[in-house]
């Protein structure tokens, strides 16, 4: 088997966490692999040390891979991120150095949309509070006013960012008889017809939605896209769901809005910072559900993501275009 640059030596690869077994087997079959086996991410120092002589790097969204890391890795040809989002990687720096970057989109779309809906339903119908109450001995009788929530069916859902996951959420919402508004960088006429969703300016979406769900990539433009001003425009009964990136929502502004009842409820799978410290003010609130960034966490999806990460890595090491490349321009051009 030919490895890097046509030699018979296996390419050297660093993997920053153990991935599902089939992917590790695939990577091992082609590469000389060093894996970080800790439950927590390797430290910055460890990453800087480990990448010195590698040709490939498989990393997670918890690893910041910037110009410094790349400068310390002169043989690095491919960075394969085990995530659809790649805000943890400085892609501009990678492209400058002709390092191909791969990600794992598509396979997690439906799984993430399922979880977005799970959070929305749990928030609307106060599932977590109900569970807490029962376990705490609070269920003493059937009560006419016990844990009243909001109906999801027939409500208006505002989707911020109508990409793949946003559309998958819209399809589910239609099944629940919801009216769906969306805002996006560009108007999606085809999706409007196919999914029966309506375009709305951001401000209108904020004002008219009963539920708001965020599905944008984290970029300088989307950092704190939902802050104090935006929260003030929402209905007092609004429920906000975030399964994208924590920094898209200003968590301190969210805390203030939830505490004074400016909006009704938030359900977050992602936080700012991440993980959220146990003493963060948000965690003192009852009108909040937080989960530990698990929207894509089904066995099938995480395995498929790992296989894509492996294939991206191997293709990049062979000098081929990976199945999911974030910066394919320079490979196509060469
Ligand atoms: C991603 O892939 O970007 C998710 O946040 C984790 O699966």
Boltz pocket constraint, residues with backbone or C-beta under 6 A from the ligand:
constraints:
  - pocket:
      binder: B
      contacts: [[A, 61], [A, 82], [A, 83], [A, 84], [A, 85], [A, 86], [A, 104], [A, 108], [A, 243], [A, 244], [A, 293], [A, 296]]
      max_distance: 6.0
